[in-house]
Amino acid sequence: MKFRVERDVLAEAVTWVARGLPARPPVPVLAGIMVTASSEGSLTLAAFDYEVSARITVPAEVEQDGSVLVLGRLLADISRNLPPRPVDVEIVGSKVEVTCGSSRFSLMQMPSADYPTLPASPQASGTVDGHLFTQAVSQVAIAADRGDTLPILTGVRVEIEGEKMTLLATDRYRLAMRELTWHPADPSVSHVLLVPGRTLLDTAKALGASGSIDLAFGGAAGGDGLVGFEAGQRRSTTRLLDGDYPKVASIFPTSSDTDAVFATHDLVEAVKRVALVAERNTPVRLTFTDGQVTIEAGTGDDAQASEAVEVSLTGPELEVAFNPHYLLDGLGAVGMPFTRISFTQPTRPAVLVGQPEADSDADTAYRYVLMPVRFAS
């Protein structure tokens, strides 16, 4: 195998494929990247750890086709630090020689015969706008559980009904749901998937800049239990989580007694400042009165802080406490100049939605439900 490729092309391709390599692979070969040069003038790089696969094809000047397995993170580090010159790669004996200008590296070949077969390239079940999908996944994935106590909660539930796609995630303390429109190949399609949240977020961010993303489910993804993503020459699959997701849609209140509308940025900055004196895992208190909300933290002999933000209140005044980090996550995910928080009771879940103007209708395509924290009176 012998080929030449532009340094930036190689660096970008290797970095994208290597992003999903396991930090502690169960077997050594899973730390590798399979590099395949085709006489048709293309170079394909691939990685697979039995859970997530990544594959990308880029142009290259191929003198001799072939394939080789090399240590992925090392190749990524080398390619990013090469000078801005064409890169020549050649197999010489048991080594892989990488030459760029006066820089020369000699890498060991890994045993490619032990490398697992990648899932087949996905066949699209439909397409979705890349920017829209990335935004939706980012808004929802923040609510997925980051621990491993209940693995099913680390996933994002993706429900497909025709042209409607609904993403949902919860860690039992908050819940995020986003609805969006996509373009299915079959308008009557119906699917429910549970995708690992961290993998879905990484994949959406990596592919979202490509304009549109092809999604593939079930057999179209290369096998049951997989979901596939493709944008341009980048293709990825991930294994779905098993199990029945909790029926959490009923958590969304159907009505509200109190609605508060405020400038999102103003409350974010106030909560950040007040939370500086809040000890770990202690809440901030929000007191909603006519015209303002007062944010407070700290009690007794501890450090204390308070700040007031202008608010438009409809309904009874109330006092509530939230985990400041979960509150800030929700305010950041809303992504609009103004936020509306709706309450039924101070001890019941509150719903955050965004709106473009203080007096406009709320955009309910994204909803973030936050459980209040009980605090001493």
HELIX and SHEET records of a PDB file:
HELIX    1   1 ARG A    7  ALA A   18  1                                  12    
HELIX    2   2 PRO A   28  ALA A   31  5                                   4    
HELIX    3   3 GLY A   72  ASN A   81  1                                  10    
HELIX    4   4 SER A  112  ASP A  114  5                                   3    
HELIX    5   5 GLY A  130  ALA A  141  1                                  12    
HELIX    6   6 PRO A  151  THR A  154  5                                   4    
HELIX    7   7 GLY A  197  LEU A  207  1                                  11    
HELIX    8   8 GLY A  208  SER A  210  5                                   3    
HELIX    9   9 GLY A  218  ALA A  221  5                                   4    
HELIX   10  10 ALA A  249  ILE A  251  5                                   3    
HELIX   11  11 THR A  264  VAL A  274  1                                  11    
HELIX   12  12 ALA A  275  VAL A  277  5                                   3    
HELIX   13  13 PRO A  324  VAL A  334  1                                  11    
SHEET    1   A 5 GLU A  61  GLN A  64  0                                        
SHEET    2   A 5 LYS A   2  VAL A   5 -1                                        
SHEET    3   A 5 VAL A  87  VAL A  92 -1                                        
SHEET    4   A 5 LYS A  95  CYS A 100 -1                                        
SHEET    5   A 5 SER A 103  MET A 108 -1                                        
SHEET    1   B 9 GLY A  66  LEU A  71  0                                        
SHEET    2   B 9 GLY A  32  SER A  38 -1                                        
SHEET    3   B 9 SER A  42  PHE A  48 -1                                        
SHEET    4   B 9 VAL A  52  PRO A  59 -1                                        
SHEET    5   B 9 ARG A 234  ARG A 239 -1                                        
SHEET    6   B 9 LEU A 226  ALA A 231 -1                                        
SHEET    7   B 9 SER A 212  PHE A 217 -1                                        
SHEET    8   B 9 GLY A 126  ASP A 129 -1                                        
SHEET    9   B 9 HIS A 183  PRO A 184 -1                                        
SHEET    1   C 9 SER A 190  PRO A 196  0                                        
SHEET    2   C 9 GLY A 155  GLU A 161 -1                                        
SHEET    3   C 9 LYS A 164  THR A 170 -1                                        
SHEET    4   C 9 ARG A 174  THR A 181 -1                                        
SHEET    5   C 9 ASP A 363  LEU A 370 -1                                        
SHEET    6   C 9 ALA A 350  GLN A 355 -1                                        
SHEET    7   C 9 PHE A 338  PHE A 343 -1                                        
SHEET    8   C 9 THR A 258  ALA A 263 -1                                        
SHEET    9   C 9 SER A 312  THR A 314 -1                                        
SHEET    1   D 4 ALA A 305  GLU A 310  0                                        
SHEET    2   D 4 GLN A 292  ALA A 297 -1                                        
SHEET    3   D 4 VAL A 284  THR A 289 -1                                        
SHEET    4   D 4 LEU A 318  PHE A 322 -1                                        
END                                                                             
